[in-house]
C-alpha cells in the first residue's frame, strides 16, 4: 500500500501549499517550474513518485529564492529550515537577460 505523504514529503508539501496559496502559481505551473513536468507534484503527493533528496533540496532553494517576502508571508514552521537566498533580493524576479542572436 502506498503512503501518499511521508516524513520527507509532508514538510515539502507544507512549503509548497503555502507558496501556492500566496502566489499566482497553480500546482501544475509550479510542478513544471520545479520538475519540468506539470504532473510531478501531483504524483509525489499521491505517492506515485519518490523524488531524490537533491531534487527536493533544489526545489526548496527555488521556492526560497522566489518566496513572496514582499507580501509578508513567513516560511512555514515545519521541520525544514528556509535555505539562504542564492540570489540577492535586489536580483529576484528580474527578467533573465536575453542573448542576442
C-alpha positions as a Markdown table, in Angstrom:
| # | Residue | x | y | z |
|---|---|---|---|---|
| 1 | Unk | 0.0 | 0.0 | 0.0 |
| 2 | Unk | 1.3 | 3.4 | -1.0 |
| 3 | Unk | 1.7 | 6.1 | 1.6 |
| 4 | Unk | 0.9 | 9.4 | 0.0 |
| 5 | Unk | 2.8 | 11.7 | 2.3 |
| 6 | Unk | 5.8 | 10.6 | 4.4 |
| 7 | Unk | 8.4 | 12.2 | 6.7 |
| 8 | Unk | 10.2 | 13.7 | 3.7 |
| 9 | Unk | 7.3 | 14.8 | 1.5 |
| 10 | Unk | 5.0 | 16.1 | 4.3 |
| 11 | Unk | 7.1 | 19.1 | 5.2 |
| 12 | Unk | 7.8 | 19.6 | 1.5 |
| 13 | Unk | 4.1 | 20.0 | 0.8 |
| 14 | Unk | 3.7 | 22.3 | 3.8 |
| 15 | Unk | 6.1 | 24.7 | 2.0 |
| 16 | Unk | 4.5 | 24.0 | -1.4 |
| 17 | Unk | 1.0 | 24.7 | -0.2 |
| 18 | Unk | 1.9 | 28.0 | 1.5 |
| 19 | Unk | 3.8 | 29.0 | -1.7 |
| 20 | Unk | 0.8 | 28.2 | -3.9 |
| 21 | Unk | -1.7 | 29.9 | -1.6 |
| 22 | Unk | 0.3 | 33.2 | -1.7 |
| 23 | Unk | 1.5 | 33.3 | -5.3 |
| 24 | Unk | -0.3 | 33.2 | -8.6 |
| 25 | Unk | 1.1 | 29.7 | -9.4 |
| 26 | Unk | -1.2 | 26.7 | -9.9 |
| 27 | Unk | 0.1 | 23.4 | -8.7 |
| 28 | Unk | 0.7 | 22.4 | -12.4 |
| 29 | Unk | 2.7 | 25.6 | -13.1 |
| 30 | Unk | 4.9 | 25.1 | -10.0 |
| 31 | Unk | 5.4 | 21.5 | -10.9 |
| 32 | Unk | 6.5 | 22.4 | -14.4 |
| 33 | Unk | 8.9 | 25.1 | -13.0 |
| 34 | Unk | 10.4 | 22.7 | -10.4 |
| 35 | Unk | 10.4 | 19.4 | -12.2 |
| 36 | Unk | 9.8 | 20.2 | -16.0 |
| 37 | Unk | 6.6 | 18.2 | -15.7 |
| 38 | Unk | 3.2 | 19.6 | -14.8 |
| 39 | Unk | 2.1 | 16.3 | -13.1 |
| 40 | Unk | 5.1 | 15.5 | -10.9 |
| 41 | Unk | 3.9 | 17.4 | -7.8 |
| 42 | Unk | 0.6 | 15.5 | -8.0 |
| 43 | Unk | 2.4 | 12.2 | -8.5 |
| 44 | Unk | 4.6 | 12.9 | -5.4 |
| 45 | Unk | 1.6 | 14.0 | -3.4 |
| 46 | Unk | -0.2 | 10.7 | -4.3 |
| 47 | Unk | 2.9 | 8.6 | -3.5 |
| 48 | Unk | 3.3 | 7.6 | -7.2 |
| 49 | Unk | 6.7 | 9.3 | -7.5 |
| 50 | Unk | 9.5 | 9.4 | -5.0 |
| 51 | Unk | 11.8 | 12.3 | -5.5 |
| 52 | Unk | 15.6 | 12.2 | -4.9 |
| 53 | Unk | 16.9 | 14.2 | -1.9 |
| 54 | Unk | 18.9 | 16.5 | -4.2 |
| 55 | Unk | 15.8 | 17.2 | -6.2 |
| 56 | Unk | 13.9 | 18.3 | -3.1 |
| 57 | Unk | 16.8 | 20.5 | -2.0 |
| 58 | Unk | 16.8 | 22.2 | -5.3 |
| 59 | Unk | 13.0 | 22.7 | -5.1 |
| 60 | Unk | 13.3 | 24.2 | -1.6 |
| 61 | Unk | 16.1 | 26.5 | -2.8 |
| 62 | Unk | 14.0 | 27.6 | -5.8 |
| 63 | Unk | 10.9 | 28.3 | -3.6 |
| 64 | Unk | 13.1 | 30.2 | -1.1 |
| 65 | Unk | 14.5 | 32.4 | -3.8 |
| 66 | Unk | 11.0 | 33.1 | -5.2 |
| 67 | Unk | 9.3 | 33.3 | -1.8 |
| 68 | Unk | 6.6 | 36.1 | -1.5 |
| 69 | Unk | 8.5 | 38.0 | 1.1 |
| 70 | Unk | 7.1 | 41.2 | -0.3 |
| 71 | Unk | 3.7 | 40.0 | 0.9 |
| 72 | Unk | 4.9 | 39.3 | 4.4 |
| 73 | Unk | 4.5 | 35.6 | 4.1 |
| 74 | Unk | 6.5 | 33.6 | 6.6 |
| 75 | Unk | 8.3 | 30.3 | 5.7 |
| 76 | Unk | 6.2 | 27.5 | 7.3 |
| 77 | Unk | 7.2 | 26.2 | 10.7 |
| 78 | Unk | 7.9 | 22.7 | 9.5 |
| 79 | Unk | 11.0 | 20.5 | 10.0 |
| 80 | Unk | 12.8 | 22.2 | 7.1 |
| 81 | Unk | 14.7 | 25.5 | 7.7 |
| 82 | Unk | 14.4 | 28.0 | 4.9 |
| 83 | Unk | 17.5 | 27.9 | 2.7 |
| 84 | Unk | 19.5 | 31.0 | 2.4 |
| 85 | Unk | 18.8 | 33.0 | -0.7 |
| 86 | Unk | 21.1 | 32.1 | -3.5 |
| 87 | Unk | 20.0 | 35.2 | -5.4 |
| 88 | Unk | 20.1 | 38.6 | -3.7 |
| 89 | Unk | 16.7 | 40.2 | -3.1 |
| 90 | Unk | 17.6 | 43.0 | -5.5 |
| 91 | Unk | 18.1 | 40.5 | -8.3 |
| 92 | Unk | 14.9 | 38.4 | -7.7 |
| 93 | Unk | 12.0 | 38.4 | -10.2 |
| 94 | Unk | 14.1 | 40.3 | -12.7 |
| 95 | Unk | 13.6 | 39.1 | -16.3 |
| 96 | Unk | 16.6 | 37.0 | -17.5 |
| 97 | Unk | 19.0 | 38.6 | -19.8 |
| 98 | Unk | 18.3 | 37.8 | -23.4 |
| 99 | Unk | 21.1 | 36.5 | -25.6 |
| 100 | Unk | 21.4 | 38.3 | -28.9 |
| 101 | Unk | 21.2 | 36.0 | -31.9 |
